[in-house]
Amino acid sequence: MRGKCSRAETRRKKASDRPIRRRQFLKWAAAGILLNACPQGISAALQKHLASFPRSRTHKVAAIQMQPKLGDVEANLAQAERLVKEASRRGAQWIVLPETFTSAAAFHEDSIRAIRPVDGAPARLLEDLARKENAVVGGSFLARDGDSVRNRFLLMFPDGTAYRHDKDFPTFWEACYSEGGNDDGVLETPFGPVGVALCWEMVRSGTAERLLGKIQMLLAGSTWWTLREEADADHPLRAVNLEILQQTPPRLARLLGVPVVHGSHAGPFEGFDSPELPDVPYRSAYLGETMITDATGNLLARLGMEDGPGVITADVTLPSEPEPSEAIPERFWLPEQMPQEWKDAWGRWLPRGEDYYRKVTLPYLRTGEILEYIPRYLR
């Protein structure tokens, strides 16, 4: 089934194969008779969770902003757990963590060391939190799936059922550590279809096109950084970059006609420039801009970089028939102000990062050793 995966193949595949008649379920939920008419095949844990949701299409959602430690999986898992529990205490029923919540992102050997099995500690934490907090919890991490690595978003339900989305194109440094996926980002959940988009997936028209008319809510996560700290404080691209990030979640809401829940990272980090300049520091910061919008793009809650780690919550209404208020532009990139140099760099990094991925990251999966990278122009 599209967008579905399992933590332990036998257990979760069995759960994911259970029939759920979504349209009838939503009809029952809206009529307020869920407890007496729950479809056969839904587990007792999921029935309990569904029964805790309001008898309407309005749900309380939470978006989490983290201040990550680059590549420190254990520290980031502990921070994520604390913030998810805080969101639960505030009554959130859907909780969205940032993209790569286990590691953040930069060109750094610790990014390789942060790769975890698809059913490893990050997945187990999401599953445990969903069960203990009786909430739907989602976030992405660098997940080893067989002989490859994906930036995988897992959406966990309280009964252990999991849905997934793999980011389509890794952006800049990310291409060194993961490869792209090919699912459409539509998760057919018991509450209806929800979409997933990660960071620069959100700024491409193709993402909006593949989700248009197919979802009732968008769950999004970012690891969005800015220029290196050595660049002038008033460099014009700083303002452009922040403006694009701030405009993107509300604009996607208007393009798709659905609420958007966007988790993000905030705070400083230090990595390195690139595979060709592995010793040149890249000191920068993640920009935050964690947001929740309604289906018309109105901002309901927000955290900026200056707010640090935290949780925002809001009540959102899932539209039965999404009504977009803005047309998807007929171009590759959504933002009108996307700088040409960024477009060019994004294209260059795909093969550049793929080479590093093949020469360093994939061998690491087999041996546990990080090999010295020799750029293509020196071979």
N, C-alpha and C positions, 0 to 999 in steps of 0.2 A: 504493500500500500504506500502511495506517495507520501514522502515526508516522515515515515514511521521507522523507528529503529527499536533495538532492545538492549538492555543492559546486560543481562545474561541471556544468551540466545534462546534457550528453551523457555524460560519463565516469561520474558517480555514478549516473545513472539506469540505465545499463547494468549497473553493479555491483549496484544494489538490485533489479533484475529477475531476478537469477540465482536459480534455485530452490534452496532449502535445506530438506530434509526434516527438520524439527526433531526430531520424536519418534525417528526412526531414528538421527539424529545423537547424541542423548542416550543412546540404547541402546548405540550403538557406544562412546561415550566411557566409559560406566560399565563396559563389558566390557573396556576397555583395549586395543582393537584399532583405535584411531582412525587410526594412521599407515597401516594397510593397507586401510582401508575408507572413506576420506574421500569424500563424495559428489561426483560430477562437478558442475562449475559453481562450486565454491569456489576462489577464486584461490590461487596459490602462496603469496602473502604471508599470507593468512588461514590456510591450512593450517599454515604454520610457527608462527603464533601459537597456533592451536588445539592443536598438538602440544606446546607448551610448558606447557599447563595440566595440572593433575594428572588422573590417570585416575579421578577420583571427582567428586562434586558439591561438594567443598570447594575454595574458591578464596581466594587472598590478595587482600584489597581494601585500598584506602587512601582516606582522607578528608583533604582539605587545608583548613587554616585560613590565611587571608591577613590581612595588615594593609594594607588598600588605601589608595591615594592617590585621593581622590575625583575622578573624571572623567579621571584621567591614564592613558590607555590604554596608552601605551608602557611606563610604569613598572610598571603592573599586569601586563602581559604578561610582562615580564622576571621579576617575582616568581613568577608562575604557572609559568613554564618551570623556574625553579630548584627549586621545590617538587615539581613533577611528576617531575623527574629524581631528586630525593631519594627520592620514593616508589618509583620504579623500582629504585633501588639497594637498597632494602629488600625487593625481590622482589614488589612489588604487580603484579597482573595487571589489576585494575580500579582506576581512579584518578578520584576525583570532586572537582571544584573547586567553590567556592561559587557561589551565584547571582550574576549580573552580575559575574563575576570580572574583567572589564575595567574596571569603573567604580565599583563599589559603588552606593549610591543615596542621594539627597537632593534637595531642591528647589534646583537650582543650574543656571546656564547651562551649566556644564561637563558636566552630564548629557546635554544635547542634543548637545554637541560629541563626546561619547563614542559616539554611534551609528555603527555600522560596517556595511558591506555584508554580507549573509548569507554571502558567499563571500570576505570580506575577511580582514584580518590575524588576527583571533581564530580564525576557522575554519581558516585555514592553519596556525596554531600548533598547534591541537588535532590536525590531521591529521599534521603533521610529528612531533609528540611520540608519537602512537600508532604511527607507522611506526618511528621511531628507537628507541623504548623497547620495542617489541613488546608493547604493552599497549592496553587499552581505556580511553580518556580522554574524560571528559565535563565540560561546564560550560556555563553560560548567559551570554548577553550581549545588549545592545540591538542587535538585528539589523534592518537595513533590508531588507525583502523587497518589491521593487516600490515601490509608493507608500504603504507602511505600515511600522510598526515593531513588532516583537514581542520580548518577553523570551523568547529562544529557547535551549533546551538542545540542544546537539549532542553525540551520543555517537559517537566516532570509533573505527573499527577499523583495524588496521595496514595493511590493503589499500586504505584510502581510503573504504570503505563508511561511510556516515553515517546515523544515525537522529536524529529530532528530536522535541521536545515544546515547544509554545508555552504559556506560563503562561496559565491561563484568565482570571483577573480581576487586573488590576494593583492593588496595595495602596497607598493613600494617595498619596504623591508620585509613585509609579511610573505612576499614571494620566496624568500630564502628558506622559510620554515614550514610552508604548507602548500598544497595544491588546490585548485578550484574544484568546486562541486558542480553538479548539473541538475539538481532538483529545482522546482519552481518556487520554493519558499512558502507554499500553502500547506498548512497543517490542519487536517480534518479532525478537529477535537469534538468531544461530546457537546460542547457549547456552540458548535458551529465552526466554520473555517476561520482561522487566524493566520496572518502572514508574518514572516520574519525577514528583516533586512539588517545587515551589519555594515556600519560605517559607510564606506564609499559605495556600497551597493545602493545606499539611499540617494546618491546624487547622479544616478544613471537612469535615463528614461526607460531603458529596457526592464529595469526592476519594476517600475510603476506599471508598465504594460503587462507584465506577466501576472501581476496581482490584481489588476483592475477588474472589478465585478466579481471577484472570487473570494473576498475576505470580508470580515466584519470588524476586525481590529488588527492593527499592526504593532508587533513587538519588535523593538529595535535596540541595538546596542552599538556603542562606538568606543574606539581608542584613538581619539582625534587629537593630533599634536599640532604645534605651531612651529614657526621658524626657530632656528637655533638661537640661543641667548645672545650670541655675539652680533647678530643682526641688529640694526638700529631699532630702538623702541618705537619709533614712528614710521618704520618701513611700511609702505602702503599695503604690502601683501599680508601683513599681520591683520589689518582691519578687514581685508577681503576674506581671509580665511575664517575669521570669527563670524563674519556676517553670513557666509555660506552655511556654517554649522548652525547658527541661530535660526536661519530661515528654513532649514531643511525639514525638520519634523512637522512644523505647521503646514508647510507646502505639501508634503506627502499626504497629510490629512485632507487637504482640499482636493488633491489630485485623485484620491481614492475614495473620499467620502466616508472615512472611518476614523475612530480615535487612534492616536499614536502614543505608545508608552516607550520612552527612550531612556535607557540607562547609559551612563558614561563614566569615564575616568577623569580625575582632576589632580593637578599637582606636578611638580618637577620630576624629571628623570634624566639619566645620562646613559647614552649608548655610544655607538661609533658610527662613522659616516657611511661606510659601504664595504662590500667585499674587496674592492680595489684599494680602499683606504681604511684598513681595519684598525689602525692605531690612532686615527684622527677622531677626537671626541665629538659627539653630537649631544650638546646639552640643550634641553628644551623643556616643554611642559605640555601636559594634556589639558585640554580646554574646558572640560566639563560640559555644561549646557544640558544637563539632565532635564527632561521635560515630559509633561503629560499634556496632550491636547484633546479637545473634543473632535467630533467628526467634521466640524466646519473649520478646524484649524485654530480655534480660540485657545489660548494658553491657559491651562488650569493650574499648573504648578511648575516651578523651575528651580534648579540649583545652578549657579555659575561656578567658575573655577575658584573664585574667592571664597566660596562657601565650604570648600573642602568636602570630606566624605559625609554622606548623609542619605536621608530617605525623603521622598515626596510621595504623597498619596492624593488621589482624587476619585470621585465617582464619575464613571463614563458610561454612556449608553451605547450598546451595540446596535447599529441600525439593521433592521430586517432587510431593507433595500437601500444599500449605499447610494448616496446622491453626490457625486463629485461636483465641485463648484469651479473647477479649473481644468482646462484641457492639458493633456500630456504633450509637451513640445516635441516636434519632429526633429530631434537632434540627439546625439549620443549622451551628452551631459545635460542634466537638468538646469544647473545654475547658469544664468546669462553671463555672470561675471567670472566664470572659471578661467583663470589665467592660461594662456597658451603654453607657457613653459611647464605648468603642472600637467596639462594634457600630454605633452611630449614626454615628460619624465615618467608618467604612469605607464605609457606604452613601452619605454625603454626598460623599465624595471621588470616587466613580465618575463622576457627571456633571460635577463641578467640574473634575476632571483632564481629562476628555474634552474639555471646552471649551478648555482650554489646549492640549491636544494638537492640536485642529483649527485653533486660531488662531495657534499659534506653532511647534509641532514639525513639522507637515506642511508649512507653507510653507518652513521651514528645509530640508527635503529637496529642495525645488525650487530655492531661491535661495542657500542657504548663509548666509543672514542670519537673526539672531535678532530678531524683531519685538518691540516693546513690547506687553505684554499689557494690555488694558483689561478689567477685570472686568465681568461681565454686568450687575451692578447700576448701573454707570456708563455703560452704552451707551444 
